């Protein structure tokens, strides 16, 4: 299993809307009492074992628009099928704090997911989309997703991030995707 949270690697992007995938990975690592150890395949990652299952938890270091390079390399190195990958990322088309989980689908408007779908030969990759909402005009979309999360949006996203991370920690043990979706969707 490969769990990848999307974001941008530089410190200046910490706690921005575009980095909610990284936020979920950070919280998941905290839940599992783990730290990212490896610097490989254009990612920072950790590999853990649950019985015979190998779980790779990763943050791409490629910047958002090239996330597919990291996912392809990690999946190839660890021989992970598309159906055993979970991608976590921000979604401007969902209200802030909303959540949508799917087993497969298109990349939509997300450039990181477009890169992954393109390089992984299709959309049959499970994904967790965390809503970040849209900017209020005249703010531009790029400025919004790279801005710091604050106020009510921070409260909403923190709650969703915590819930998704706890549900992923549980999923690693039970490997029941339907149960994971039900647990994560409870608010």
Secondary structure by P-SEA (a helix, b strand, c coil): cbbbbbccccccccccccaaaaaaaaaaaaaaccccccccccccbbbbbcccbbbbbbcccccccaaaaaaaaaaaaaccccccbbbbbccccccccbbbbbccccccccaaaaaaaaaaccccbbbbbbbbccccccccaaaaaaccccaaaaaaaaaaaaaaaaaaaaaaacccaaaaaaaaacc
